Amino acid sequence: MQVLQNAPLAPLTTLRLGGPARRLVTATTDEEVVAAVREADAAGEPLLVLGGGSNLVIGDAGFDGTVLRIATRGFALDGTRLELAAGEVWADAVARTVEEGLAGIEFLAGIPGSAGATPVQNVGAYGQEVAETVTEVVAYDRRAGETVTLANAECDFSYRHSRFKADPHRYVVLRVRFALEDAAGQSSPVKYAEVARTLGVEAGERVDLATAADTVLKLRAGKGMVLDPEDHDTWSAGSFFTNPVLTAEQYAAFAARLDGLTAPAFPAPEGCTKTSAAWLIDKAGFTKGYGTGPATLSTKHTLALTNRGSATTEDLLALAREVRDGVRAAFGVELVNEPVMVGVAL
Ligand SMILES: Cc1cc2nc3c(=O)[nH]c(=O)nc-3n(C[C@H](O)[C@H](O)[C@H](O)COP(=O)(O)OP(=O)(O)OC[C@H]3O[C@@H](n4cnc5c(N)ncnc54)[C@H](O)[C@@H]3O)c2cc1C
């Protein structure tokens, strides 16, 4: 277990933003993770769990407590059953399952961050989300002071949400178990229209597994959604806002303000409608590359707020507030941030 005092956090985040941690602990085994959490909890010390730092906005003042960096490793495949240690690099694990000919997480190729963070916001993209394949999450329960195994149904997964996100200080994920599918080298059925179009197939068809993952990687790269240290469009936390899910009443009020425009609309649970945050941002006048300061919208995707190299967290938040307020003024829809805020708020 490595312990550093007053350690910079910005290099550990994909936004390259945020002040230092008073204490930075790097744990490489589950036992070290649990010991570090127990120690911080016993001392009443604030604790921030850090994976790949790809979904975090850390304030310029940093974190006055212990940041626990999860650096555990473990990729164990037994037939179609996969167990990943929380610190495994997610994109590498996906690539390995594709090499092994297993379907189930191939459309989540190229998503940055750690395996342990994937259940936290029920990571999803291109018509797939981890809730579809996660069977169990092994986590240290800080309230009970013991390691627990939660079945999928106990994780309360929904769109970019879970029990772990709802109760952020309770669980530290140690291991994630998945049930994948051996579809004889074929992918899961294609669900996402853009992927189906690119592959020249109908939604619901299966395609070659490696082709499915490659197609997603190319689509993501075109939107600056695959990490590239040379490309400031990827110095982001991915999508900065979640897609708004509107009740029937909210949707009717929104539709009344569209003034001849046709907004994307997808059915969501409980009679709700999901629309597109990227579309709202663009139509509210914040087009790709918007901004003149050190934080701007990505030149490839309106939904990514980026650090052009010299931004502070306050610069990024000023841009985020401008976009959120502009969308509210134009459409009456409230955008909600997807990344986790540490020591700051929108
Ligand atoms: C370029 C880019 C593209 C992206 N594309 C997508 C996408 O397509 N779909 C998507 O869903 N997300 C996407 N994201 C967001 C991000 O990659 C995911 O949310 C990812 O799962 C975060 O993992 P992480 O390890 O970096 O988490 P971190 O940023 O380190 O942490 C995020 C949150 O999870 C908590 N956490 C981390 N590890 C654990 C653990 N072991 N136990 C308990 N809590 C933990 C942290 O405390 C924090 O609250 C993208 C991000 C970037 C930068």
Ligand as a Chemical Component Dictionary entry (heavy atoms), coordinates in Angstrom:
data_LIG
# 
_chem_comp.id                   LIG 
_chem_comp.type                 NON-POLYMER 
_chem_comp.pdbx_formal_charge   0 
_chem_comp.three_letter_code    LIG 
# 
loop_
_chem_comp_atom.comp_id 
_chem_comp_atom.atom_id 
_chem_comp_atom.alt_atom_id 
_chem_comp_atom.type_symbol 
_chem_comp_atom.charge 
_chem_comp_atom.model_Cartn_x 
_chem_comp_atom.model_Cartn_y 
_chem_comp_atom.model_Cartn_z 
_chem_comp_atom.pdbx_ordinal 
LIG C1  C1  C 0 -13.951 10.182 -22.887 1  
LIG C2  C2  C 0 -14.966 9.583  -21.961 2  
LIG C3  C3  C 0 -16.019 8.822  -22.455 3  
LIG C4  C4  C 0 -16.964 8.239  -21.582 4  
LIG N1  N1  N 0 -17.984 7.505  -22.113 5  
LIG C5  C5  C 0 -18.901 6.928  -21.279 6  
LIG C6  C6  C 0 -19.962 6.140  -21.816 7  
LIG O1  O1  O 0 -20.069 5.920  -23.022 8  
LIG N2  N2  N 0 -20.858 5.605  -20.957 9  
LIG C7  C7  C 0 -20.758 5.787  -19.602 10 
LIG O2  O2  O 0 -21.610 5.268  -18.877 11 
LIG N3  N3  N 0 -19.757 6.527  -19.073 12 
LIG C8  C8  C 0 -18.835 7.093  -19.871 13 
LIG N4  N4  N 0 -17.829 7.870  -19.351 14 
LIG C9  C9  C 0 -17.772 8.096  -17.907 15 
LIG C10 C10 C 0 -16.818 7.144  -17.170 16 
LIG O3  O3  O 0 -15.888 6.573  -18.039 17 
LIG C11 C11 C 0 -17.543 6.013  -16.448 18 
LIG O4  O4  O 0 -18.482 6.544  -15.552 19 
LIG C12 C12 C 0 -16.585 5.112  -15.681 20 
LIG O5  O5  O 0 -17.245 3.972  -15.212 21 
LIG C13 C13 C 0 -15.911 5.809  -14.503 22 
LIG O6  O6  O 0 -14.922 4.946  -14.028 23 
LIG P1  P1  P 0 -13.698 5.469  -13.179 24 
LIG O7  O7  O 0 -12.971 4.281  -12.683 25 
LIG O8  O8  O 0 -12.900 6.437  -13.969 26 
LIG O9  O9  O 0 -14.446 6.190  -11.978 27 
LIG P2  P2  P 0 -13.981 7.493  -11.181 28 
LIG O10 O10 O 0 -14.117 8.672  -12.077 29 
LIG O11 O11 O 0 -12.670 7.268  -10.563 30 
LIG O12 O12 O 0 -15.105 7.545  -10.071 31 
LIG C14 C14 C 0 -16.452 7.833  -10.420 32 
LIG C15 C15 C 0 -17.346 7.596  -9.202  33 
LIG O13 O13 O 0 -17.359 6.207  -8.893  34 
LIG C16 C16 C 0 -16.846 6.005  -7.586  35 
LIG N5  N5  N 0 -16.042 4.786  -7.633  36 
LIG C17 C17 C 0 -14.995 4.503  -8.451  37 
LIG N6  N6  N 0 -14.529 3.267  -8.192  38 
LIG C18 C18 C 0 -15.302 2.774  -7.194  39 
LIG C19 C19 C 0 -15.307 1.549  -6.468  40 
LIG N7  N7  N 0 -14.437 0.561  -6.717  41 
LIG N8  N8  N 0 -16.242 1.393  -5.467  42 
LIG C20 C20 C 0 -17.124 2.367  -5.179  43 
LIG N9  N9  N 0 -17.162 3.539  -5.841  44 
LIG C21 C21 C 0 -16.255 3.733  -6.829  45 
LIG C22 C22 C 0 -16.035 7.245  -7.252  46 
LIG O14 O14 O 0 -15.943 7.459  -5.868  47 
LIG C23 C23 C 0 -16.839 8.300  -7.940  48 
LIG O15 O15 O 0 -17.951 8.643  -7.156  49 
LIG C24 C24 C 0 -16.865 8.446  -20.187 50 
LIG C25 C25 C 0 -15.789 9.210  -19.680 51 
LIG C26 C26 C 0 -14.854 9.775  -20.556 52 
LIG C27 C27 C 0 -13.712 10.578 -20.012 53 
# 
loop_
_chem_comp_bond.comp_id 
_chem_comp_bond.atom_id_1 
_chem_comp_bond.atom_id_2 
_chem_comp_bond.value_order 
_chem_comp_bond.pdbx_ordinal 
LIG C1  C2  SING 1  
LIG C2  C3  SING 2  
LIG C2  C26 DOUB 3  
LIG C3  C4  DOUB 4  
LIG C4  N1  SING 5  
LIG C4  C24 SING 6  
LIG N1  C5  DOUB 7  
LIG C5  C6  SING 8  
LIG C5  C8  SING 9  
LIG C6  O1  DOUB 10 
LIG C6  N2  SING 11 
LIG N2  C7  SING 12 
LIG C7  O2  DOUB 13 
LIG C7  N3  SING 14 
LIG N3  C8  DOUB 15 
LIG C8  N4  SING 16 
LIG N4  C9  SING 17 
LIG N4  C24 SING 18 
LIG C9  C10 SING 19 
LIG C10 O3  SING 20 
LIG C10 C11 SING 21 
LIG C11 O4  SING 22 
LIG C11 C12 SING 23 
LIG C12 O5  SING 24 
LIG C12 C13 SING 25 
LIG C13 O6  SING 26 
LIG O6  P1  SING 27 
LIG P1  O7  DOUB 28 
LIG P1  O8  SING 29 
LIG P1  O9  SING 30 
LIG O9  P2  SING 31 
LIG P2  O10 DOUB 32 
LIG P2  O11 SING 33 
LIG P2  O12 SING 34 
LIG O12 C14 SING 35 
LIG C14 C15 SING 36 
LIG C15 O13 SING 37 
LIG C15 C23 SING 38 
LIG O13 C16 SING 39 
LIG C16 N5  SING 40 
LIG C16 C22 SING 41 
LIG N5  C17 SING 42 
LIG N5  C21 SING 43 
LIG C17 N6  DOUB 44 
LIG N6  C18 SING 45 
LIG C18 C19 SING 46 
LIG C18 C21 DOUB 47 
LIG C19 N7  SING 48 
LIG C19 N8  DOUB 49 
LIG N8  C20 SING 50 
LIG C20 N9  DOUB 51 
LIG N9  C21 SING 52 
LIG C22 O14 SING 53 
LIG C22 C23 SING 54 
LIG C23 O15 SING 55 
LIG C24 C25 DOUB 56 
LIG C25 C26 SING 57 
LIG C26 C27 SING 58 
# 
